[in-house]
Amino acid sequence: SVIDEKLYEGIEKAIANVERFIKTRTPENGIIAIIGVGNTIGVAP
């Protein structure tokens, strides 16, 4: 549905922002944190 698409887009943007924030501060730990965020939201690969 349209709502699901909008929600998914919002989540993707939020993850991208978190990813960028983490990478600029802790390049090595960024991947681990991103996986943790993905698992929390339930959209991890």
mmCIF file of the N, C-alpha and C atoms, coordinates in Angstrom:
data_MODEL
# 
_entry.id   MODEL 
# 
loop_
_atom_site.group_PDB 
_atom_site.id 
_atom_site.type_symbol 
_atom_site.label_atom_id 
_atom_site.label_alt_id 
_atom_site.label_comp_id 
_atom_site.label_asym_id 
_atom_site.label_entity_id 
_atom_site.label_seq_id 
_atom_site.pdbx_PDB_ins_code 
_atom_site.Cartn_x 
_atom_site.Cartn_y 
_atom_site.Cartn_z 
_atom_site.occupancy 
_atom_site.B_iso_or_equiv 
_atom_site.pdbx_formal_charge 
_atom_site.auth_seq_id 
_atom_site.auth_comp_id 
_atom_site.auth_asym_id 
_atom_site.auth_atom_id 
_atom_site.pdbx_PDB_model_num 
ATOM 1   N N  . SER A 1 1  ? 0.841  -1.197 0.000  1.00 0.00 ? 1  SER A N  1 
ATOM 2   C CA . SER A 1 1  ? 0.000  0.000  0.000  1.00 0.00 ? 1  SER A CA 1 
ATOM 3   C C  . SER A 1 1  ? 0.875  1.246  0.000  1.00 0.00 ? 1  SER A C  1 
ATOM 4   N N  . VAL A 1 2  ? 0.265  2.377  -0.246 1.00 0.00 ? 2  VAL A N  1 
ATOM 5   C CA . VAL A 1 2  ? 1.000  3.643  -0.287 1.00 0.00 ? 2  VAL A CA 1 
ATOM 6   C C  . VAL A 1 2  ? 1.585  3.951  1.082  1.00 0.00 ? 2  VAL A C  1 
ATOM 7   N N  . ILE A 1 3  ? 0.809  3.684  2.133  1.00 0.00 ? 3  ILE A N  1 
ATOM 8   C CA . ILE A 1 3  ? 1.282  3.960  3.497  1.00 0.00 ? 3  ILE A CA 1 
ATOM 9   C C  . ILE A 1 3  ? 2.536  3.140  3.792  1.00 0.00 ? 3  ILE A C  1 
ATOM 10  N N  . ASP A 1 4  ? 2.520  1.865  3.423  1.00 0.00 ? 4  ASP A N  1 
ATOM 11  C CA . ASP A 1 4  ? 3.684  1.010  3.658  1.00 0.00 ? 4  ASP A CA 1 
ATOM 12  C C  . ASP A 1 4  ? 4.909  1.543  2.924  1.00 0.00 ? 4  ASP A C  1 
ATOM 13  N N  . GLU A 1 5  ? 4.712  1.997  1.684  1.00 0.00 ? 5  GLU A N  1 
ATOM 14  C CA . GLU A 1 5  ? 5.833  2.533  0.905  1.00 0.00 ? 5  GLU A CA 1 
ATOM 15  C C  . GLU A 1 5  ? 6.403  3.780  1.565  1.00 0.00 ? 5  GLU A C  1 
ATOM 16  N N  . LYS A 1 6  ? 5.522  4.670  2.026  1.00 0.00 ? 6  LYS A N  1 
ATOM 17  C CA . LYS A 1 6  ? 5.970  5.900  2.683  1.00 0.00 ? 6  LYS A CA 1 
ATOM 18  C C  . LYS A 1 6  ? 6.724  5.557  3.956  1.00 0.00 ? 6  LYS A C  1 
ATOM 19  N N  . LEU A 1 7  ? 6.200  4.605  4.717  1.00 0.00 ? 7  LEU A N  1 
ATOM 20  C CA . LEU A 1 7  ? 6.841  4.190  5.965  1.00 0.00 ? 7  LEU A CA 1 
ATOM 21  C C  . LEU A 1 7  ? 8.217  3.618  5.676  1.00 0.00 ? 7  LEU A C  1 
ATOM 22  N N  . TYR A 1 8  ? 8.292  2.752  4.671  1.00 0.00 ? 8  TYR A N  1 
ATOM 23  C CA . TYR A 1 8  ? 9.561  2.127  4.318  1.00 0.00 ? 8  TYR A CA 1 
ATOM 24  C C  . TYR A 1 8  ? 10.574 3.174  3.872  1.00 0.00 ? 8  TYR A C  1 
ATOM 25  N N  . GLU A 1 9  ? 10.126 4.144  3.073  1.00 0.00 ? 9  GLU A N  1 
ATOM 26  C CA . GLU A 1 9  ? 11.014 5.223  2.625  1.00 0.00 ? 9  GLU A CA 1 
ATOM 27  C C  . GLU A 1 9  ? 11.530 6.010  3.817  1.00 0.00 ? 9  GLU A C  1 
ATOM 28  N N  . GLY A 1 10 ? 10.646 6.285  4.770  1.00 0.00 ? 10 GLY A N  1 
ATOM 29  C CA . GLY A 1 10 ? 11.032 7.019  5.973  1.00 0.00 ? 10 GLY A CA 1 
ATOM 30  C C  . GLY A 1 10 ? 12.064 6.261  6.774  1.00 0.00 ? 10 GLY A C  1 
ATOM 31  N N  . ILE A 1 11 ? 11.869 4.949  6.905  1.00 0.00 ? 11 ILE A N  1 
ATOM 32  C CA . ILE A 1 11 ? 12.820 4.111  7.646  1.00 0.00 ? 11 ILE A CA 1 
ATOM 33  C C  . ILE A 1 11 ? 14.162 4.092  6.925  1.00 0.00 ? 11 ILE A C  1 
ATOM 34  N N  . GLU A 1 12 ? 14.131 3.938  5.599  1.00 0.00 ? 12 GLU A N  1 
ATOM 35  C CA . GLU A 1 12 ? 15.380 3.929  4.826  1.00 0.00 ? 12 GLU A CA 1 
ATOM 36  C C  . GLU A 1 12 ? 16.152 5.227  5.014  1.00 0.00 ? 12 GLU A C  1 
ATOM 37  N N  . LYS A 1 13 ? 15.436 6.359  4.983  1.00 0.00 ? 13 LYS A N  1 
ATOM 38  C CA . LYS A 1 13 ? 16.089 7.656  5.164  1.00 0.00 ? 13 LYS A CA 1 
ATOM 39  C C  . LYS A 1 13 ? 16.670 7.767  6.564  1.00 0.00 ? 13 LYS A C  1 
ATOM 40  N N  . ALA A 1 14 ? 15.923 7.292  7.554  1.00 0.00 ? 14 ALA A N  1 
ATOM 41  C CA . ALA A 1 14 ? 16.403 7.346  8.936  1.00 0.00 ? 14 ALA A CA 1 
ATOM 42  C C  . ALA A 1 14 ? 17.670 6.517  9.085  1.00 0.00 ? 14 ALA A C  1 
ATOM 43  N N  . ILE A 1 15 ? 17.681 5.324  8.492  1.00 0.00 ? 15 ILE A N  1 
ATOM 44  C CA . ILE A 1 15 ? 18.862 4.462  8.569  1.00 0.00 ? 15 ILE A CA 1 
ATOM 45  C C  . ILE A 1 15 ? 20.041 5.123  7.862  1.00 0.00 ? 15 ILE A C  1 
ATOM 46  N N  . ALA A 1 16 ? 19.787 5.728  6.707  1.00 0.00 ? 16 ALA A N  1 
ATOM 47  C CA . ALA A 1 16 ? 20.857 6.410  5.973  1.00 0.00 ? 16 ALA A CA 1 
ATOM 48  C C  . ALA A 1 16 ? 21.458 7.527  6.815  1.00 0.00 ? 16 ALA A C  1 
ATOM 49  N N  . ASN A 1 17 ? 20.599 8.270  7.517  1.00 0.00 ? 17 ASN A N  1 
ATOM 50  C CA . ASN A 1 17 ? 21.084 9.349  8.378  1.00 0.00 ? 17 ASN A CA 1 
ATOM 51  C C  . ASN A 1 17 ? 21.903 8.807  9.533  1.00 0.00 ? 17 ASN A C  1 
ATOM 52  N N  . VAL A 1 18 ? 21.426 7.736  10.160 1.00 0.00 ? 18 VAL A N  1 
ATOM 53  C CA . VAL A 1 18 ? 22.158 7.115  11.267 1.00 0.00 ? 18 VAL A CA 1 
ATOM 54  C C  . VAL A 1 18 ? 23.492 6.578  10.761 1.00 0.00 ? 18 VAL A C  1 
ATOM 55  N N  . GLU A 1 19 ? 23.453 5.936  9.598  1.00 0.00 ? 19 GLU A N  1 
ATOM 56  C CA . GLU A 1 19 ? 24.651 5.363  8.989  1.00 0.00 ? 19 GLU A CA 1 
ATOM 57  C C  . GLU A 1 19 ? 25.702 6.449  8.768  1.00 0.00 ? 19 GLU A C  1 
ATOM 58  N N  . ARG A 1 20 ? 25.275 7.571  8.193  1.00 0.00 ? 20 ARG A N  1 
ATOM 59  C CA . ARG A 1 20 ? 26.180 8.679  7.912  1.00 0.00 ? 20 ARG A CA 1 
ATOM 60  C C  . ARG A 1 20 ? 26.742 9.243  9.217  1.00 0.00 ? 20 ARG A C  1 
ATOM 61  N N  . PHE A 1 21 ? 25.877 9.401  10.201 1.00 0.00 ? 21 PHE A N  1 
ATOM 62  C CA . PHE A 1 21 ? 26.285 9.934  11.511 1.00 0.00 ? 21 PHE A CA 1 
ATOM 63  C C  . PHE A 1 21 ? 27.341 9.042  12.149 1.00 0.00 ? 21 PHE A C  1 
ATOM 64  N N  . ILE A 1 22 ? 27.093 7.733  12.132 1.00 0.00 ? 22 ILE A N  1 
ATOM 65  C CA . ILE A 1 22 ? 28.022 6.784  12.758 1.00 0.00 ? 22 ILE A CA 1 
ATOM 66  C C  . ILE A 1 22 ? 29.349 6.754  12.007 1.00 0.00 ? 22 ILE A C  1 
ATOM 67  N N  . LYS A 1 23 ? 29.290 6.694  10.686 1.00 0.00 ? 23 LYS A N  1 
ATOM 68  C CA . LYS A 1 23 ? 30.512 6.580  9.880  1.00 0.00 ? 23 LYS A CA 1 
ATOM 69  C C  . LYS A 1 23 ? 31.428 7.782  10.057 1.00 0.00 ? 23 LYS A C  1 
ATOM 70  N N  . THR A 1 24 ? 30.846 8.961  10.255 1.00 0.00 ? 24 THR A N  1 
ATOM 71  C CA . THR A 1 24 ? 31.676 10.155 10.396 1.00 0.00 ? 24 THR A CA 1 
ATOM 72  C C  . THR A 1 24 ? 32.386 10.164 11.743 1.00 0.00 ? 24 THR A C  1 
ATOM 73  N N  . ARG A 1 25 ? 31.909 9.374  12.693 1.00 0.00 ? 25 ARG A N  1 
ATOM 74  C CA . ARG A 1 25 ? 32.494 9.374  14.027 1.00 0.00 ? 25 ARG A CA 1 
ATOM 75  C C  . ARG A 1 25 ? 33.298 8.115  14.337 1.00 0.00 ? 25 ARG A C  1 
ATOM 76  N N  . THR A 1 26 ? 32.760 6.952  13.970 1.00 0.00 ? 26 THR A N  1 
ATOM 77  C CA . THR A 1 26 ? 33.454 5.699  14.275 1.00 0.00 ? 26 THR A CA 1 
ATOM 78  C C  . THR A 1 26 ? 33.409 4.781  13.061 1.00 0.00 ? 26 THR A C  1 
ATOM 79  N N  . PRO A 1 27 ? 34.324 4.966  12.114 1.00 0.00 ? 27 PRO A N  1 
ATOM 80  C CA . PRO A 1 27 ? 34.302 4.176  10.877 1.00 0.00 ? 27 PRO A CA 1 
ATOM 81  C C  . PRO A 1 27 ? 34.304 2.668  11.115 1.00 0.00 ? 27 PRO A C  1 
ATOM 82  N N  . GLU A 1 28 ? 35.111 2.201  12.068 1.00 0.00 ? 28 GLU A N  1 
ATOM 83  C CA . GLU A 1 28 ? 35.229 0.756  12.278 1.00 0.00 ? 28 GLU A CA 1 
ATOM 84  C C  . GLU A 1 28 ? 33.997 0.176  12.961 1.00 0.00 ? 28 GLU A C  1 
ATOM 85  N N  . ASN A 1 29 ? 33.434 0.900  13.911 1.00 0.00 ? 29 ASN A N  1 
ATOM 86  C CA . ASN A 1 29 ? 32.284 0.395  14.662 1.00 0.00 ? 29 ASN A CA 1 
ATOM 87  C C  . ASN A 1 29 ? 30.963 0.669  13.953 1.00 0.00 ? 29 ASN A C  1 
ATOM 88  N N  . GLY A 1 30 ? 31.013 1.464  12.907 1.00 0.00 ? 30 GLY A N  1 
ATOM 89  C CA . GLY A 1 30 ? 29.794 1.848  12.204 1.00 0.00 ? 30 GLY A CA 1 
ATOM 90  C C  . GLY A 1 30 ? 28.981 0.672  11.705 1.00 0.00 ? 30 GLY A C  1 
ATOM 91  N N  . ILE A 1 31 ? 29.650 -0.302 11.101 1.00 0.00 ? 31 ILE A N  1 
ATOM 92  C CA . ILE A 1 31 ? 28.943 -1.447 10.519 1.00 0.00 ? 31 ILE A CA 1 
ATOM 93  C C  . ILE A 1 31 ? 28.174 -2.203 11.595 1.00 0.00 ? 31 ILE A C  1 
ATOM 94  N N  . ILE A 1 32 ? 28.812 -2.446 12.727 1.00 0.00 ? 32 ILE A N  1 
ATOM 95  C CA . ILE A 1 32 ? 28.176 -3.182 13.822 1.00 0.00 ? 32 ILE A CA 1 
ATOM 96  C C  . ILE A 1 32 ? 26.931 -2.437 14.294 1.00 0.00 ? 32 ILE A C  1 
ATOM 97  N N  . ALA A 1 33 ? 27.056 -1.130 14.476 1.00 0.00 ? 33 ALA A N  1 
ATOM 98  C CA . ALA A 1 33 ? 25.933 -0.324 14.947 1.00 0.00 ? 33 ALA A CA 1 
ATOM 99  C C  . ALA A 1 33 ? 24.794 -0.329 13.934 1.00 0.00 ? 33 ALA A C  1 
ATOM 100 N N  . ILE A 1 34 ? 25.135 -0.248 12.648 1.00 0.00 ? 34 ILE A N  1 
ATOM 101 C CA . ILE A 1 34 ? 24.112 -0.238 11.602 1.00 0.00 ? 34 ILE A CA 1 
ATOM 102 C C  . ILE A 1 34 ? 23.352 -1.561 11.601 1.00 0.00 ? 34 ILE A C  1 
ATOM 103 N N  . ILE A 1 35 ? 24.066 -2.668 11.742 1.00 0.00 ? 35 ILE A N  1 
ATOM 104 C CA . ILE A 1 35 ? 23.412 -3.976 11.796 1.00 0.00 ? 35 ILE A CA 1 
ATOM 105 C C  . ILE A 1 35 ? 22.470 -4.023 12.997 1.00 0.00 ? 35 ILE A C  1 
ATOM 106 N N  . GLY A 1 36 ? 22.914 -3.480 14.128 1.00 0.00 ? 36 GLY A N  1 
ATOM 107 C CA . GLY A 1 36 ? 22.073 -3.440 15.326 1.00 0.00 ? 36 GLY A CA 1 
ATOM 108 C C  . GLY A 1 36 ? 20.800 -2.649 15.090 1.00 0.00 ? 36 GLY A C  1 
ATOM 109 N N  . VAL A 1 37 ? 20.928 -1.497 14.437 1.00 0.00 ? 37 VAL A N  1 
ATOM 110 C CA . VAL A 1 37 ? 19.757 -0.676 14.132 1.00 0.00 ? 37 VAL A CA 1 
ATOM 111 C C  . VAL A 1 37 ? 18.822 -1.434 13.195 1.00 0.00 ? 37 VAL A C  1 
ATOM 112 N N  . GLY A 1 38 ? 19.388 -2.061 12.171 1.00 0.00 ? 38 GLY A N  1 
ATOM 113 C CA . GLY A 1 38 ? 18.584 -2.820 11.214 1.00 0.00 ? 38 GLY A CA 1 
ATOM 114 C C  . GLY A 1 38 ? 17.817 -3.943 11.882 1.00 0.00 ? 38 GLY A C  1 
ATOM 115 N N  . ASN A 1 39 ? 18.468 -4.648 12.796 1.00 0.00 ? 39 ASN A N  1 
ATOM 116 C CA . ASN A 1 39 ? 17.812 -5.740 13.504 1.00 0.00 ? 39 ASN A CA 1 
ATOM 117 C C  . ASN A 1 39 ? 16.695 -5.218 14.392 1.00 0.00 ? 39 ASN A C  1 
ATOM 118 N N  . THR A 1 40 ? 16.913 -4.065 15.008 1.00 0.00 ? 40 THR A N  1 
ATOM 119 C CA . THR A 1 40 ? 15.897 -3.482 15.885 1.00 0.00 ? 40 THR A CA 1 
ATOM 120 C C  . THR A 1 40 ? 14.646 -3.138 15.094 1.00 0.00 ? 40 THR A C  1 
ATOM 121 N N  . ILE A 1 41 ? 14.834 -2.528 13.930 1.00 0.00 ? 41 ILE A N  1 
ATOM 122 C CA . ILE A 1 41 ? 13.696 -2.119 13.104 1.00 0.00 ? 41 ILE A CA 1 
ATOM 123 C C  . ILE A 1 41 ? 13.110 -3.326 12.365 1.00 0.00 ? 41 ILE A C  1 
ATOM 124 N N  . GLY A 1 42 ? 13.951 -4.318 12.110 1.00 0.00 ? 42 GLY A N  1 
ATOM 125 C CA . GLY A 1 42 ? 13.470 -5.516 11.440 1.00 0.00 ? 42 GLY A CA 1 
ATOM 126 C C  . GLY A 1 42 ? 13.638 -5.467 9.938  1.00 0.00 ? 42 GLY A C  1 
ATOM 127 N N  . VAL A 1 43 ? 14.589 -4.670 9.454  1.00 0.00 ? 43 VAL A N  1 
ATOM 128 C CA . VAL A 1 43 ? 14.819 -4.589 8.012  1.00 0.00 ? 43 VAL A CA 1 
ATOM 129 C C  . VAL A 1 43 ? 16.255 -4.956 7.660  1.00 0.00 ? 43 VAL A C  1 
ATOM 130 N N  . ALA A 1 44 ? 16.923 -5.646 8.558  1.00 0.00 ? 44 ALA A N  1 
ATOM 131 C CA . ALA A 1 44 ? 18.295 -6.075 8.282  1.00 0.00 ? 44 ALA A CA 1 
ATOM 132 C C  . ALA A 1 44 ? 18.270 -7.130 7.186  1.00 0.00 ? 44 ALA A C  1 
ATOM 133 N N  . PRO A 1 45 ? 19.298 -7.170 6.345  1.00 0.00 ? 45 PRO A N  1 
ATOM 134 C CA . PRO A 1 45 ? 19.342 -8.160 5.261  1.00 0.00 ? 45 PRO A CA 1 
ATOM 135 C C  . PRO A 1 45 ? 19.429 -9.592 5.797  1.00 0.00 ? 45 PRO A C  1 
# 
